Each structure stands twice: as C-alpha cells, then as structure tokens.
Amino acid sequence: MTRLNRRAFARIFQTQNIHTQIIRQCIAIVALLFACSASATAPERVISAGHSITELVLALGSGDSLIAVDSSTRLPADFKKVPVVGYYRQLPVEGLLAQNPQLLIGGEHMGPPNTLTLLENSGVKILQLPEAENGAQLLSNIDRLSAALEKPAADIKQRVAAQLASLKQARAALGKPPRILFVRAQQGRGVKAAGTGTSPDSLIRLAGGVNAVEFAGYKQLSDEALLELRPDWILFSNDQAAQLKGGAALLEWQPLLKLTPAGKQSAFFSVDGYALLGGIGLASLDEAKKLNKKFAGQ
C-alpha cells in the first residue's frame, strides 16, 4: 500500500470513529431522556387515605389511578369497586403493600409512623397534606396534590375559589355571627364540644358562625357550662342524628339546654360527617353553604 493510500485510509478510519462516537453519544442522550421521562411519569397506582383527600384525587381526574382507599372514604355510587385498606390513622403495612402502590396520599394524621417508614423503605412514595383550616390552605393542598399526580388544577381551583368568594359574601351578609356549639353526646355520658383546632371549628367559621367555646380540641361540658355558653345553634354529625332524635334527645338528657337560645328555638342541625374528616375539603364547602343558609333563616 502506498503512502498516499495509507493516509487516505487513516482519514477514512478516523472519520468513521468520529461518526461512531457521535452515534453512541446520541444513543446515550436518548436513553437518558427516556429514563428521565419514565421517572417523571404520573403514578398509576395510588392509594388515598382520608375522605377529603380522596375527594381531591377524584376532582383532579386521577380516579383511574386509584387502586384502594381507607374506611373513612365515601366514594361516588357509580365509582369502580376498590379495596378498603384499614383506617387512615391505623393503616396496615401488609394490606397496603399487597396492592403494590406507587404513591400513598393522606393527611397529617395518617399513620402509624412505623407503617409509613416501612412503606417508604419498600419504595412507596408518601405524600402527607396538612388538614386545611381555611380556603387558602385547601387551595395549597390542591396545588401540592396536582403536582404529585401530574394533573392540571386550574379548573378545580377556579371552582373552589368561586365557592370561597360566595361564602365570603354570605358571611358578610349575616351581620353578627351566631354562636355555634358542635357536640357529640351519649345518654348518661354527658356532652363533648368541639373547640379550636378541630374540623367542626373550621366549618363553623367557614359558614359564618363563631365557636361558642374557646378551648382546643374536644372537652366535656358541665350542665352549667352549657347554659353559660348560650349557643344560637347546636350542631352534631349526621351519624348521631337518629340517636339524638334530631336534637330533641339533647333537651331530654341536658334540660338546662332548654334555657339557651338554641334550645328555646330547637335550633339543631345535623352536619354531613364526611365534611368533618381531614379538615376543610370539597364536601366542607357544600356543607358550609347549607349552614350559612340556616344561620340566615333561609
């Protein structure tokens, strides 16, 4: 082979090597892009624990990805049948892992902690949202959930914002806020009232009322305290409506209530219990509207 031919061959070989390197680099870049795309894919197997959380999952259009819920969740009547895996505060590790989930969503009280740790160690992503106490926190939860599910939130946020604006106007129209007492009661066991930091308290404020009690959490009330609080309305969850005879049983068990404004007017109202689970949610907005109309005498 002449010197000229050897040089030409070397140039050709070098050119082929460059082309090969470029091709390999392109293949590597494409593979990396596919890997990133796969890692960013929206979760297809989601478990939701908590009614208010599940409401938002469905509202964001992720119903097809929902593979299980907890026992506090009420699904629409026409929704597909999915397994129920315990209660959101006491979730069983085995029951959850048996569903092969990619993402578990719940509120701040979802647990127990060791269950969540074991799930994370098994590769399950965990998203815990704070219990919304007002509309702004609800909108924030929608944003966080939208990002986790990779679903657009504009439509649901617009509807929620409109409901919140309508409630704000309705609250202003009430004038003086009525005094509200939310209770849980059993014959012979007295009456417990919901104070600050509870879902009933958030609902009362959203509807335009003021909580008649100022303590935090739930506390037992004495007969004298019931009289001194002078509630204009007494609320209870609808799961107790039959037991409390629509409120009449409260007057039988606690006769001093007859001397309060609520007792004199039989101003009792049963609240949808699902609107009280996990802080302010979509059901809470609907229930607040109903309550506000009651407060306004409509």
C-alpha positions as CSV (number, residue, x, y, z in Angstrom):
1,M,0.0,0.0,0.0
2,T,1.4,3.4,-1.0
3,R,2.0,6.1,1.5
4,L,-0.9,8.1,-0.1
5,N,-3.3,5.2,0.2
6,R,-2.3,4.7,3.9
7,R,-3.0,8.3,4.6
8,A,-6.4,8.2,2.9
9,F,-7.3,5.0,4.8
10,A,-6.3,6.6,8.1
11,R,-8.5,9.6,7.4
12,I,-11.5,7.4,6.5
13,F,-11.0,5.3,9.6
14,Q,-10.7,8.4,11.8
15,T,-13.9,9.8,10.3
16,Q,-15.8,6.5,10.9
17,N,-14.6,6.6,14.6
18,I,-15.9,10.1,15.0
19,H,-19.3,9.1,13.5
20,T,-19.4,6.1,15.8
21,Q,-18.7,8.3,18.8
22,I,-21.4,10.7,17.8
23,I,-23.9,7.9,17.3
24,R,-23.0,6.5,20.7
25,Q,-23.4,9.8,22.4
26,C,-26.8,10.3,20.7
27,I,-27.9,6.9,21.9
28,A,-26.8,7.7,25.4
29,I,-28.7,11.1,25.4
30,V,-31.9,9.4,24.1
31,A,-31.6,6.7,26.7
32,L,-31.2,9.3,29.4
33,L,-34.2,11.2,28.1
34,F,-36.3,8.1,28.2
35,A,-35.1,7.3,31.7
36,C,-36.0,10.8,32.9
37,S,-39.4,10.6,31.2
38,A,-40.1,7.2,32.9
39,S,-39.1,8.5,36.3
40,A,-41.4,11.6,35.9
41,T,-44.4,9.5,34.7
42,A,-47.5,10.2,36.7
43,P,-48.2,7.5,39.3
44,E,-50.6,4.8,38.0
45,R,-51.2,3.0,41.3
46,V,-52.4,5.4,44.0
47,I,-53.9,4.7,47.5
48,S,-55.8,7.6,49.1
49,A,-56.4,7.6,52.9
50,G,-58.9,10.1,54.1
51,H,-62.2,11.3,52.6
52,S,-61.2,14.9,51.9
53,I,-58.0,13.7,50.2
54,T,-59.9,11.2,48.0
55,E,-62.3,13.9,47.0
56,L,-59.4,16.0,45.6
57,V,-57.9,13.0,43.9
58,L,-61.1,12.4,42.0
59,A,-61.7,16.1,41.3
60,L,-58.2,16.2,39.7
61,G,-59.1,13.4,37.4
62,S,-57.0,10.6,38.9
63,G,-59.8,8.2,39.5
64,D,-58.3,5.7,37.1
65,S,-55.1,5.6,39.1
66,L,-56.9,5.0,42.5
67,I,-56.5,1.4,43.5
68,A,-57.6,1.5,47.2
69,V,-59.0,3.8,49.9
70,D,-59.3,3.8,53.6
71,S,-62.5,3.2,55.6
72,S,-63.2,6.9,56.2
73,T,-63.7,7.5,52.4
74,R,-67.1,7.7,50.8
75,L,-66.8,7.1,47.1
76,P,-69.4,8.1,44.5
77,A,-72.1,5.4,44.0
78,D,-71.1,4.8,40.4
79,F,-67.3,4.6,41.1
80,K,-65.5,1.4,40.5
81,K,-65.1,-1.1,43.4
82,V,-61.7,-0.8,45.1
83,P,-60.3,-2.5,48.2
84,V,-60.6,-0.8,51.6
85,V,-57.3,-0.9,53.4
86,G,-57.9,0.0,57.1
87,Y,-58.4,3.3,58.7
88,Y,-56.2,6.3,57.9
89,R,-54.8,6.5,61.5
90,Q,-54.1,2.8,61.7
91,L,-53.0,1.6,58.2
92,P,-51.7,-2.0,58.0
93,V,-48.4,-2.4,56.2
94,E,-49.3,-5.8,54.7
95,G,-52.7,-4.6,53.4
96,L,-51.1,-1.6,51.7
97,L,-48.1,-3.5,50.1
98,A,-50.5,-6.2,48.8
99,Q,-51.9,-3.5,46.5
100,N,-48.5,-2.8,45.0
101,P,-48.9,1.0,45.3
102,Q,-46.6,3.6,43.8
103,L,-48.0,6.5,45.9
104,L,-49.8,6.8,49.2
105,I,-51.6,10.1,49.9
106,G,-53.2,11.1,53.2
107,G,-53.4,13.8,55.8
108,E,-51.0,14.8,58.5
109,H,-52.6,12.3,60.9
110,M,-52.1,9.4,58.6
111,G,-50.2,6.6,60.2
112,P,-48.9,5.0,62.3
113,P,-45.4,6.3,61.7
114,N,-43.8,2.9,61.5
115,T,-46.2,1.9,58.7
116,L,-45.1,4.9,56.7
117,T,-41.5,4.2,57.3
118,L,-41.8,0.6,56.2
119,L,-43.7,1.7,53.0
120,E,-41.0,4.3,52.1
121,N,-38.3,1.7,52.6
122,S,-40.2,-0.6,50.2
123,G,-40.1,2.2,47.6
124,V,-43.6,3.6,48.0
125,K,-43.8,7.4,47.8
126,I,-45.7,9.1,50.7
127,L,-47.5,12.4,50.4
128,Q,-49.0,13.9,53.6
129,L,-51.0,17.1,53.4
130,P,-51.9,19.3,56.3
131,E,-55.6,19.4,57.4
132,A,-56.8,22.6,55.8
133,E,-58.3,25.0,58.3
134,N,-59.4,27.6,55.7
135,G,-59.8,28.1,52.0
136,A,-56.2,29.3,51.4
137,Q,-54.8,26.0,52.8
138,L,-57.3,24.0,50.8
139,L,-56.1,25.7,47.6
140,S,-52.5,25.0,48.7
141,N,-53.3,21.3,49.2
142,I,-54.8,21.2,45.7
143,D,-51.6,22.6,44.2
144,R,-49.4,20.0,46.0
145,L,-51.7,17.1,45.1
146,S,-51.8,18.3,41.5
147,A,-48.0,18.3,41.3
148,A,-47.8,14.8,42.8
149,L,-50.4,13.3,40.5
150,E,-49.2,15.4,37.5
151,K,-52.8,16.6,36.8
152,P,-53.8,20.2,35.9
153,A,-55.5,22.0,38.8
154,A,-56.8,25.2,37.1
155,D,-60.4,24.0,36.8
156,I,-60.9,22.7,40.3
157,K,-59.1,25.7,41.8
158,Q,-61.4,28.1,39.8
159,R,-64.5,26.3,41.2
160,V,-63.1,26.3,44.7
161,A,-62.2,30.0,44.5
162,A,-65.7,30.8,43.3
163,Q,-67.2,28.9,46.2
164,L,-65.0,30.6,48.7
165,A,-65.8,34.0,47.3
166,S,-69.6,33.2,47.5
167,L,-69.2,32.1,51.1
168,K,-67.3,35.3,52.0
169,Q,-70.2,37.4,50.7
170,A,-72.7,35.2,52.6
171,R,-70.7,35.6,55.8
172,A,-70.7,39.3,55.5
173,A,-74.5,39.4,54.9
174,L,-75.1,37.7,58.2
175,G,-74.1,40.7,60.2
176,K,-73.5,39.5,63.8
177,P,-72.1,35.9,63.7
178,P,-74.3,33.4,65.5
179,R,-72.8,31.4,68.4
180,I,-72.4,27.8,67.4
181,L,-71.8,24.7,69.5
182,F,-70.8,21.4,67.9
183,V,-71.4,18.5,70.1
184,R,-71.0,14.7,70.4
185,A,-73.3,13.2,73.1
186,Q,-74.4,10.0,74.6
187,Q,-77.1,9.4,77.2
188,G,-75.5,9.2,80.6
189,R,-72.1,10.3,79.4
190,G,-72.7,14.0,79.0
191,V,-71.8,16.3,76.1
192,K,-68.5,16.9,74.5
193,A,-68.0,20.1,72.5
194,A,-65.5,20.7,69.6
195,G,-63.1,23.6,70.2
196,T,-60.4,25.3,68.2
197,G,-58.2,23.2,66.0
198,T,-61.0,20.8,65.1
199,S,-62.7,20.3,61.8
200,P,-66.1,21.4,63.2
201,D,-64.5,24.7,64.3
202,S,-63.1,25.3,60.8
203,L,-66.6,24.5,59.3
204,I,-68.3,26.8,61.7
205,R,-66.0,29.7,60.8
206,L,-66.3,29.0,57.1
207,A,-70.1,29.2,57.4
208,G,-70.0,32.5,59.2
209,G,-70.5,31.4,62.8
210,V,-68.3,31.8,65.9
211,N,-67.5,28.8,68.1
212,A,-69.2,29.2,71.4
213,V,-66.2,27.5,73.1
214,E,-62.6,28.8,73.1
215,F,-60.7,25.7,74.3
216,A,-58.7,23.5,72.0
217,G,-59.9,20.0,70.9
218,Y,-62.8,18.2,72.4
219,K,-63.8,18.6,76.0
220,Q,-66.6,17.5,78.3
221,L,-69.1,20.3,79.3
222,S,-70.8,20.6,82.6
223,D,-74.5,21.5,82.8
224,E,-73.6,25.0,83.9
225,A,-71.2,25.5,81.1
226,L,-73.9,24.5,78.6
227,L,-76.1,27.2,80.0
228,E,-73.4,29.9,80.1
229,L,-72.3,29.3,76.5
230,R,-75.7,30.4,75.2
231,P,-75.4,28.9,71.7
232,D,-77.7,30.1,69.0
233,W,-77.3,26.8,67.1
234,I,-76.3,23.4,68.2
235,L,-74.7,21.1,65.6
236,F,-73.9,17.4,65.5
237,S,-72.7,14.9,63.0
238,N,-75.4,13.1,61.0
239,D,-74.1,9.7,62.2
240,Q,-75.7,10.8,65.6
241,A,-78.9,12.3,64.1
242,A,-81.1,9.2,64.9
243,Q,-79.6,8.7,68.3
244,L,-80.1,12.3,69.2
245,K,-83.6,12.4,67.7
246,G,-82.7,15.4,65.6
247,G,-81.6,17.2,68.7
248,A,-84.7,16.5,70.9
249,A,-82.8,13.9,72.9
250,L,-80.2,16.6,73.9
251,L,-83.0,18.5,75.6
252,E,-84.1,15.4,77.4
253,W,-80.6,14.5,78.6
254,Q,-79.5,18.1,79.4
255,P,-82.6,20.0,80.5
256,L,-80.6,23.2,81.0
257,L,-80.2,23.4,77.2
258,K,-83.9,24.4,77.1
259,L,-82.9,27.8,78.6
260,T,-80.4,28.6,75.8
261,P,-81.3,30.4,72.6
262,A,-80.8,27.2,70.6
263,G,-82.9,25.1,73.0
264,K,-85.7,27.6,73.0
265,Q,-85.8,27.7,69.2
266,S,-85.0,24.0,68.7
267,A,-82.1,25.3,66.5
268,F,-80.4,22.0,65.8
269,F,-78.7,20.9,62.6
270,S,-77.0,17.7,61.6
271,V,-73.8,18.1,59.6
272,D,-72.6,15.6,57.0
273,G,-69.9,13.7,58.9
274,Y,-67.8,13.3,55.8
275,A,-67.5,17.1,55.7
276,L,-65.7,16.9,59.0
277,L,-63.0,14.4,58.1
278,G,-59.5,15.7,57.4
279,G,-60.1,19.4,57.6
280,I,-61.7,21.6,55.0
281,G,-62.4,19.8,51.8
282,L,-64.8,19.9,48.9
283,A,-67.7,18.5,50.9
284,S,-67.0,21.1,53.6
285,L,-67.6,23.9,51.1
286,D,-71.1,22.5,50.3
287,E,-71.9,21.9,53.9
288,A,-70.8,25.5,54.9
289,K,-73.2,26.8,52.3
290,K,-76.1,24.9,53.8
291,L,-75.1,26.0,57.3
292,N,-74.9,29.6,56.2
293,K,-78.4,29.5,54.8
294,K,-79.6,28.0,58.1
295,F,-77.9,30.8,60.1
296,A,-79.6,33.4,57.7
297,G,-83.0,31.9,58.4
298,Q,-83.4,30.5,54.8
